[in-house]
Amino acid sequence: MLTFFKRYNLTILIGIIFIVVWALVTKYATWINPVIFPQPLTVIESFSAKIGELVTGVVSSMKLLIPGFFGALVTGIVGGLFFGLNKRSREILMPYFHALSPIPPTLFIPYVIAILPTFQTASMSLIFIGAFWPVFLGTIHGVLLIEKHYLDNAKSLGLKGPMFLLKVVLPASAPHILSGASTSLGMSFLILTIAEMFGASSGMGFFIQYYSDFSQYHYVLAGIIFNSIIIVAIMIAFEKLKKRLLFWTNLKADGK
């Protein structure tokens, strides 16, 4: 604990200063609208009053995010491995991949709503679309950047098929795959929040939208802070998992 405070003492100090300034400005500045910018104590009280609803919203959101994200993760890795290892197929379709990947997934909202039967399936599809491309393209680039002598050694050892993928291709391209997955996870939260603001009956984005409709901004701020904490915690946990999976890269960095 002492090490933590030594490492993040300035970070904590900045946070304390921000809260103090927030409290002073909202209390004494006459040009601040107290409805839109409530005092910190009011937000804390709102947080305590709605904690059950906030937790329920996170559970509801995870039911949409987890299938969409992991579906994109699996298909992105499998598809990326295929096109990364098949030069002719990659050369034919890569221009289409580069053309489609920058399109914002939210542009597909009218189509997924019209085609899919429920809000849940539509939201999961949007998350899938947004999360797919970083993993897919990251996997392709990871495969293409594998050093040739690794592939030559694998061939000389007679590695083929699944063993070749598991022992050589996946470990060598893992840094790029997980980097794409990290980007996909952040994208998934963004799409999830936007989707829930339009058609959900519960969730992280719904909570904020619902109370903003009634101009109850103390609840809105409580929701923003709570959701930010959840998202940051999940992203930090994912980064720790990534470092654990890529332990050999950490050893290489330490060696330098």
N, C-alpha and C positions, 0 to 999 in steps of 0.2 A: 504493500500500500504506500509506503514511504517513497519507494522508487517511482511509483505512478505519479505522485504529486510532484516529485522533483522533475520528472520528464515533462509533465503537462502543466506546470505552475503558471506559465504565461498564458496558456490556453484558458485555464480556469479563471485567471485574473481578468482576461478580456470579457469572458462571459458574465462575470460579476459586475464589471463596469457597464456592460450593455444593459443589464437588468436595472441597475441604479439609475442610469440615464433615462431608460424607459419609464421608470416610476416617477422620476422628477418631471420629465416633460409632460406626461399624461396628467400629472397632478396640478402643475402650475402654468403650463402654456395655454393661454386662452384661445389660440388659433387652432388647437387640436380638437377634433370632433370626438367627444368621449364615447359615443356609440360605436364608431368605427375603430377607435384606438382605446380600448379599455385599459385600466391599470393592471399591473401584473397580479396583484392580489385577487382581483375579480376573475382573471383567467384561471388562477390556481383553484379558486372556489368552483368555477365552472367545470374544470377538469375533474375535481373530486365528485361533483354531482353527476357527471355523465360517464364515469369510468366504465361502468357496466356496458353501456351502449357503445363506447369506443372499442372495448375488447370484443364485443359481439361483431362489430363492424370489421375488425381485423380478421376474425375467423371466417366471416363471409367472403372477404376479399381473397384470402388464401385459397378458398375453394375454386376461385376463378384463375388465380395466378399460377398455382402449382401445376395444374394440367396443361395450361397453355405454355408455360415456360419449359417444363420437362419434355413436352411433346416436341417443341422447337429444338431443344438440346439434342434429343435422340436423332431426329430426322436431319438436323443440321450436321451432326457429326458423321452419320452414315452417308448422307449425300456428299458432304465435303471430301470424305475419304474416296468415294467412288470417282468423283470428277478430278480430284487431285492425282489419282493414280492412272486415270485414263486420259491421255493427252488429246486424242482426237475428239472425244466427246466434249472435253473442256474447251478446246479451241472453237468448236462450233457454237456452244451455248454461252460462253463467258460474256460476250457482248450483251446478251439478254440479262444475265445476272447483274451486270454493272448498271444496266438501264433500269431494272426493277427495284434493286435494293435501296436507292435513295428515296423512293416514293413513301411519304408518310403513311403509316397504317391507318390513321384516322380518315384518310380519304376514302377508305373502303367501308366506312360506317353505313352509308345508305344501302350498299349491296348485302352486307352481312345481316342487316336488320330485315331486308326484304327476302333473303333466301333462307336464313336459318330460323328455326321455329321459336326459340326462346332467347331472352336477353343473356342468359348464362352461356349458351353455345356461341352466340354472337361475340360476347366479350372474350371468351377463350380463344376464338378464332383470330380476333384482332391482336391479342397478346402473342399468339403463335406467329402471326405474320411479322410483327415487329421484332420478336426475339429470334426468329429463324435466321435472318440474313447475317448478323454479326458472327454467329456460330458457324454457319455454313461457309462464309467467305474466309473466316479465320482458320477453319480446318483446311480449306484448299491451300491457303498461303503457307500454313504450317507444313503440309505435305511437300509442297514445292521447295521449301527451304531446307528440307532434310539433306544433309551432306551426302554426296554420292558414295563416299567410301563406306558409309553405314549400309547402304543398299547393296553394294558389292559384297560386303562381308556377309550379309544375310543370305545372298544368293549362293555364296561359296559354302555356307553352312547347310544349305538345302532347306532353308525356311520358306514355306509357301502357305498360301491361304490364310486361315485364321491365325495361325502361329506367327506368320509374318506381320500381320496387322497388330497383334497384341504385344509382340516382343520388340518390334522395331518402329513401325509407323506411328502408332498411338503415343508411345513414350516420347519419341523425337518431336512430334508435332503438338504435344500436350500444352506447352506454354502459349502457343497461338490459339489453340482451342479454348483454353480457360480464360484467356484475355478476351476472346469474343464472347464467351459465356458471361463474363462480368459486365460487359457492355449490354448484353441482352437482358440481364437481370435489371439493370437500371432502366432500360427501355420498357420492360414489362411493367414496372411500377408506374411509369408515366402514363402508359396506355390504359392501365387498370383504373387509375384515378380519373382520367378523362371519361372513360366509358361509364363509370359509376355515377358521374355527375349528370348523365343524361337519362339513364333508364333503370337504375338499380332501386331496390327498396331497402337496401342496407349495404354497408361497406364503408371503406375509408374515405372514398371520394363523396359518397352519398351523404355522409354526416356533415361534411363541410358545405355542400350545396344546399342541403335541407335547411340548415340554420341561417345560411346567408339569405335565403328567400324570405325569412322572417326578420332580417336585419339584427339577428342576435349574434353580433360579432365576437362577444366574449366566448361563445361556444365555438365559433369558427376558428378563432385563434387557438383555443384548447385542442381542437381537432387537428389543426396544422402542426402544432408542436408535438402532439402525441404520434401522429402519422410519421413525422420526420424522425422521431426517435426510433420507431419500429423499422423504418426503411434503413436508417443508418446502421442499426444493430444487425440487421440481416446482411447488409453489404459488408460490414466488418467481419461477420462470421464467415461469409463466403470467401473473403480475401484470406482469412486464416486457413480455411480449408484448401485454398489454392496453393498457399505457401507449403502446406503439409504435403500435398500431392506432388509439388515440384521441389521437393526437399533437395534434390541434387543441384538445382540451380542456386540455391542458397549456399550450399557448400562451395560451389565454384566461386560465388561472389566473395565468400569469406577467405578463400584461398588467394584471391587477388589482393 
